[in-house]
Amino acid sequence: MPTLPSRDDALALMHQHVQSESLRRHMYSVEAACRAYARRFGEDEALYGLAGLMHDFDYEEFPDEHPVRGVEMLRERGYPDEVLHAIQAHYAARTGVHPTTRLDRTLHACDEITGLITAAALVRPSRSVMDLEARSVLKKMKDRAFAAGVDRADVLHAAEELGLEFAEHVAFVIEAMRGVAPRLGLAGTE
């Protein structure tokens, strides 16, 4: 396997292409969740983290070509095929590439759920993931008007593809996001 780009190099590239702080925070949260799953599965944490960090880096500049344009750019920079495949598979509707590997399924499962968790945290008085429980997210998920852009069926299917009960997945991702809560702006108002 080729040498992985460093996280610092990936972060610099991401910051060059992503100006929106909310999109950056989304990418940090997906990175944290993917890294946590890599540890749980005994997989390469740096590889999983790289896929999570870079999966949406082209979205702001090329929303109608995402993630195809980003994958091309990362390929030119020598990113590993596993990362490129996972990034393509996280948006199978556009790329036609479906999740087949554990990394693919992990990125797919972590992407949308982090948005739902972030939204659930931001409506709490604390504005924090530190006191957010999975049951609160599950309750919010039932309200179709809440975080309406999140495809509930896709989120449930992605957790199932990863072999997880949905509530367990939500709790696991919340815990991963707690580890980077200050960077996500979700450490609370205290």
QUIPEGI-V975248 format. One record per residue. N is the residue number from 1. SS is DSSP state (2 for helix, 1 for strand, 0 for the rest). D_FIRST is the distance of its C-alpha to the first C-alpha in Angstrom with 1 decimal. Layout:
BEGIN
n=(N	N)
ss=(SS	SS)
d_first=(D_FIRST	D_FIRST)
END
This chain:
BEGIN
n=(1	2	3	4	5	6	7	8	9	10	11	12	13	14	15	16	17	18	19	20	21	22	23	24	25	26	27	28	29	30	31	32	33	34	35	36	37	38	39	40	41	42	43	44	45	46	47	48	49	50	51	52	53	54	55	56	57	58	59	60	61	62	63	64	65	66	67	68	69	70	71	72	73	74	75	76	77	78	79	80	81	82	83	84	85	86	87	88	89	90	91	92	93	94	95	96	97	98	99	100	101	102	103	104	105	106	107	108	109	110	111	112	113	114	115	116	117	118	119	120	121	122	123	124	125	126	127	128	129	130	131	132	133	134	135	136	137	138	139	140	141	142	143	144	145	146	147	148	149	150	151	152	153	154	155	156	157	158	159	160	161	162	163	164	165	166	167	168	169	170	171	172	173	174	175	176	177	178	179	180	181	182	183	184	185	186	187	188	189	190)
ss=(0	0	0	0	0	0	2	2	2	2	2	2	2	2	2	2	2	0	0	0	2	2	2	2	2	2	2	2	2	2	2	2	2	2	2	2	2	2	2	2	2	0	0	0	2	2	2	2	2	2	2	2	2	2	0	0	0	0	0	0	0	0	0	0	0	0	0	2	2	2	2	2	2	2	2	2	0	0	0	0	2	2	2	2	2	2	2	2	2	0	0	2	2	2	2	0	0	0	0	0	0	2	2	2	2	2	2	2	2	2	2	2	2	2	2	2	2	2	2	2	2	2	0	0	0	0	0	1	0	0	0	0	0	2	2	2	2	2	2	2	2	2	0	0	0	0	0	0	0	0	0	2	2	2	2	2	2	2	2	2	2	0	0	0	0	2	2	2	2	2	2	2	2	2	2	2	2	2	0	0	2	2	2	2	0	0	1	0	0	0)
d_first=(0.0	3.8	6.5	8.4	11.8	14.4	16.8	19.6	18.2	17.6	21.1	22.6	21.4	22.6	25.9	26.3	26.3	27.9	31.4	32.5	32.5	32.7	29.5	27.7	29.0	27.9	24.3	24.6	26.0	23.3	20.7	22.8	23.2	19.6	18.8	21.8	20.7	17.3	19.5	21.8	19.3	17.4	14.1	11.9	14.7	13.0	10.8	14.1	16.2	14.5	15.2	18.7	19.4	18.6	19.8	23.2	22.9	24.4	27.1	29.8	29.7	29.0	30.3	31.1	27.7	25.6	22.6	22.3	23.0	20.6	17.7	18.7	18.9	15.5	13.9	16.0	14.6	10.9	10.2	7.3	9.0	9.5	11.5	13.3	14.3	15.6	17.6	19.1	20.0	21.8	24.3	24.6	28.2	27.3	24.0	24.8	21.3	22.0	20.1	18.6	16.0	16.9	15.1	17.1	20.2	19.9	19.7	22.6	24.6	24.4	25.1	28.8	29.9	29.3	31.7	34.3	34.0	34.4	37.4	38.9	38.5	40.1	43.3	43.9	46.5	43.9	41.3	38.8	36.1	37.4	40.3	38.9	38.9	37.1	40.6	41.4	38.4	39.3	42.8	41.9	39.7	42.8	44.4	43.3	44.6	42.3	39.0	40.0	36.8	34.8	34.5	35.7	34.9	31.3	30.8	32.4	30.4	27.0	27.9	29.1	25.8	24.1	26.8	28.8	32.4	32.9	34.9	32.3	29.6	31.9	32.7	29.1	28.2	31.4	30.6	27.1	28.9	31.6	29.1	28.8	32.2	33.5	30.7	31.4	35.2	35.8	37.0	40.6	43.8	44.8)
END
